[in-house]
Amino acid sequence: MLKTMSAFRLVRRLVSPVAFMAIFLVALPCVGRAQTAIFRGTVNPLGSGFSNPTGVAVDGAGNVFVADSGNNAVKEIVAGTGGAAAGTVNASSTINSLGSGFSNPTGVAVDGAGNVF
């Protein structure tokens, strides 16, 4: 499970004991009501240097893509680098900026062929 945490300017991976992956965004719109999520598991930092990460997606190879609106960038946290096992990422994984010319990107998606949108 992945979660963007704008206040801390990093992306964290929530290690869940169940065998599925879900995408979690903190910046979900909520109008006039508070929302609380409860997670019981381990929280591992995936990267730092983000400024207002607002969107996250994961491809079939385990690469994590982050819309980093504060830095006007879309970044890839590369699976299997920085000592991480194949198909996984960790705090030492390589982070690449993708493309250029973004202006406050707020979302990111990846399709089955690995194309990033």
TIPA-687799 format. One record per residue (C-alpha): residue in one letter; y, z negated, x negated. Coordinates in steps of 0.25 Angstrom, whole numbers, padded with zeros to 4 digits. Layout:
BEGIN
A  Y  Z  X
...
//
This chain:
BEGIN
M  0000  0000  0000
L  0014  0003  -0005
K  0027  -0003  -0002
T  0041  0001  -0007
M  0050  -0011  -0010
S  0064  -0007  -0011
A  0070  -0021  -0014
F  0061  -0022  -0026
R  0063  -0007  -0030
L  0048  -0005  -0033
V  0036  0000  -0026
R  0024  -0009  -0024
R  0009  -0006  -0021
L  0003  -0016  -0011
V  -0011  -0018  -0014
S  -0019  -0019  -0001
P  -0033  -0024  0000
V  -0036  -0014  0010
A  -0041  0000  0007
F  -0029  0008  0012
M  -0015  0012  0008
A  -0003  0011  0016
I  0012  0015  0013
F  0022  0004  0016
L  0037  0006  0015
V  0046  -0006  0016
A  0058  0003  0020
L  0052  0005  0034
P  0062  0006  0045
C  0063  -0006  0054
V  0074  -0008  0064
G  0078  -0022  0069
R  0065  -0029  0065
A  0059  -0035  0053
Q  0045  -0030  0048
T  0035  -0038  0039
A  0023  -0033  0032
I  0013  -0042  0026
F  0004  -0037  0014
R  -0007  -0045  0008
G  -0010  -0039  -0006
T  -0005  -0037  -0020
V  0009  -0030  -0022
N  0009  -0022  -0035
P  0022  -0015  -0040
L  0021  0000  -0042
G  0034  0003  -0049
S  0049  -0001  -0050
G  0062  0006  -0052
F  0062  0010  -0038
S  0075  0009  -0030
N  0073  0008  -0015
P  0059  0015  -0014
T  0058  0019  0001
G  0045  0028  0002
V  0031  0028  -0004
A  0019  0037  -0003
V  0006  0038  -0011
D  -0002  0050  -0014
G  -0017  0052  -0015
A  -0017  0049  -0030
G  -0010  0036  -0028
N  0003  0040  -0033
V  0015  0033  -0026
F  0028  0040  -0022
V  0040  0032  -0019
A  0053  0037  -0013
D  0063  0029  -0022
S  0076  0031  -0014
G  0085  0022  -0023
N  0082  0031  -0035
N  0082  0044  -0027
A  0068  0047  -0031
V  0053  0049  -0027
K  0044  0042  -0037
E  0029  0043  -0040
I  0021  0031  -0045
V  0010  0038  -0052
A  -0004  0033  -0049
G  -0014  0030  -0061
T  -0002  0028  -0071
G  0002  0015  -0078
G  -0012  0010  -0079
A  -0014  0011  -0064
A  -0028  0016  -0059
A  -0029  0030  -0054
G  -0023  0031  -0040
T  -0015  0019  -0041
V  -0001  0014  -0046
N  0004  0002  -0053
A  0017  -0004  -0058
S  0015  0004  -0071
S  0013  0018  -0064
T  0021  0030  -0068
I  0033  0032  -0059
N  0038  0047  -0058
S  0050  0052  -0050
L  0047  0064  -0042
G  0057  0075  -0040
S  0073  0073  -0040
G  0085  0074  -0031
F  0080  0064  -0020
S  0090  0057  -0012
N  0086  0043  -0007
P  0071  0047  -0004
T  0066  0038  0006
G  0051  0043  0008
V  0040  0050  0001
A  0027  0056  0005
V  0015  0062  -0002
D  0005  0072  0004
G  -0010  0073  0002
A  -0007  0084  -0009
G  0002  0075  -0017
N  0015  0081  -0012
V  0027  0071  -0012
F  0037  0072  -0001
//
